Amino acid sequence: MIEPRMDLGPHLDGNVLAGPLREIFAMDVTAATSRCASCGAVGAVAALHVYANAPGMVARCPTCEEVVLRMVRTPDAAWLDMRGTVSLRIPM
Amino acid sequence: MARAAVPGRLTWRVAKLAEARTETPTARTLVLDVPGWPGHLAGQHVDVRLTAEDGYTAQRSYSIAAPADGDRIELTIQAVPEGEVSPYLIDVYGTGDPVEVRGPVGGWFVWRPTSMDPVLLVAGGSGIVPLMAMIRARRAAGSRIPFRLIYSVRTPGDVYYADELRRRARDDAGLDVTYAYTREVPEGWPNPPHRIGVADVNTNGWPPALTPDCYVCGPTGFVEAVADILVALGHDPRRVRTERFGPTGG
């Protein structure tokens, strides 16, 4: 658990997605619970491992390290790729 | 005015520096006036954006250090050597200067005064900032919820909010503060410098049977180590909330 399985360098966590995602969504998505499409692990978006040293932000599952979501902000658009998320449970 | 009342898209606001305090030789607290600030919860953060004359922008996230005081918020900035943003905010940014702020953001790593469970806070270095916001919010709300803070720092000179923490540990009933020094200890300290370990967390934290809410904030390696210790000691992983501070360019 202390080292990721691949050498991906240091990561942050889903808390850093709060600002970029609130630019798009009316709710705070980091408090939502997501289910990983690869391993089925369930946990807060805030607890995903986020690699911010790429173009954009890549959030990986803390259990299996597969990509859960990616976000890239360009000057005139935001790209959100959620291929690794089966579902999001958003507290209302 | 009606627009501001709708919790719609997050927008940038222009803040101005009202006052600043030096916390350590490498950390500075900024008190910002943010007109129309909507309020926030302890543990939330803001994004700060700087724009150069040529239009180049740099953006960073900073935890809010204290409960809102009207339109005023406090951030504590740690200098990141060779960083793009923090050296400016620490050495150059002066009273009355503008900076863009958006927030508050983040709804997971937060403590609400309505929560009834005991709280364990574990801070590594500058990870104290959002946890200090929780300690201050507890005080402001007159909460009696038992709090314990374990604060890991390199040396005694690296402690943020040192005087206030001493005062609160004495005056805020139900708040315990302990320190773990990794490089240099105060004179007469009973233990040699060491990285935080099972014994520190077990001795100065809460037993898992009390189902405390645990908040761990610091550099990635520190957070991973402490979260693993808490889970190994029997704490429910869902009650261990983490926030990693890392090298995002400073």
Interface residues (C-beta under 8 A of the other chain):
Chain A: M1 I2 P10 H11 L12 D13 G14 N15 V16 A18 G19 R22 E23 I24 A26 D28 T30 A31 A44 V45 A46 A47 A52 N53
Chain B: P7 G8 R9 L10 H45 V46 D47 S61 R102 G103 V105 G106 G107 W108 F109 T220 G221 E224 A225 D228 R241 T242 E243 R244 F245 G246 P247 T248
